[in-house]
Amino acid sequence: MTDNTFNKDDCFDFITSLIDQNQLSKTLARNIKTAIRSVTQFVFIDDMTVEDINIGEIISRYKELAKDKISDSTVKQYANNFTNGMGLYIDHCKNPDAVIKPKKKVVAKKKASKKSKVLGGKAKEIAVAQVLPTQIIEVMQQPAQTCVFPVPLRPNLIVELSNLPHDLTVKEATKICGVIKVLSEG
């Protein structure tokens, strides 16, 4: 970085370098970059110096401007990822020689539901396996790696495409487009 003015490309390069150093997963890095793109679409910070960036203030402004344009859950997710990513980037800019390690998220264990207590872990898997094909079970057991994208459709209408995988392929996108096209012809 040549000066201390915020630069999105420098920020993205830094996030990518964390992948190379095995400090961030590709998925988390992609989520952070998507969040930064979304937040900076609503709140312009390109002329700010890194020292002047107040993440809390930016997030408050973002939530205010994105309200009614993006779902509340998406705004919350983007706000969290922006906060985490920008925090790492600002720390790096202030002290480029320091080794920055992202905080690991601690996930609390969920209490077992009455149904799972009755069925038990293995019995529940067998019951589900009898109803659903194996591939669907495997997909359902994996954590969702999806996001929501707002699409301005008309002047007063923004459509949200949700549950899109972060690694959406051209073939999958074409399939989605085909379904939407059939709906419009109906």
Residue, then its C-alpha position, 0 to 999 in steps of 0.5 A: m500500500t503506497d499511502n494510508t487511503f483506503n483502497k478496495d483492491d489493496c484490501f482484497d489483496f490482503i484478504t487473499s494473502l490470508i488465504d495463502q497463509n492458511q489464516l482464512s478459508k476461501t469461503l470466508a475470504r469470499n464472504i468478506k469480499t462480498a460484504i465489503r463490495s455490498v457495504t461500499q456500494f451503499v457507503f462510499i469510503d474510498d476517499m477515507t484514510v484507514e485511520d479515519i475508518n470507523i467500522g461501527e459508524i459505517i455499519s450503522r450507515y449501511k444498515e440505514l441505507a440498505k434497509d428495505k433493499i436487502s433482507d435483514s438477515t443479509v444485512k446482518q451477515y454482510a455487516n458481520n463479515f465487513t466488520n471482521g474483514m475490515g478489522l483485520y485489514i485496518d490492523h494490518c495497515k496500522n502494523p504491516d509487519a505484525v502477524i495477524k491471526p483472525k479470531k476463531k468463532v466458537v460455536a455453541k452446541k445445540k440442545a437435542s430436541k425431543k424428537s432426536k432424544v427419542l430417536g437417538g443419533k443413529a436411529k434418526e439417521i436410519a429413519v431419514a435415510q429411509v425417506l430421502p436419497t443418500q445424496i440429499i442427506e449428504v447435502m442436508q448434513q453440510p453447512a449451507q454456504t449460500c448468500v443473498f443477492p439483491v437485483p434491482l428489477r424495477p424502479n420500486l422493486i428489488v428482488e432478492l435471489s437467496n440461497l445461491p451457493h458462493d461457488l455458483t457455476v455457469k451451468e447452475a446459473t443457466k438452469i436458474c435462468g431457465v426456470i425464471k424464464v418459464l415462469s415469465e412465459g406462463 
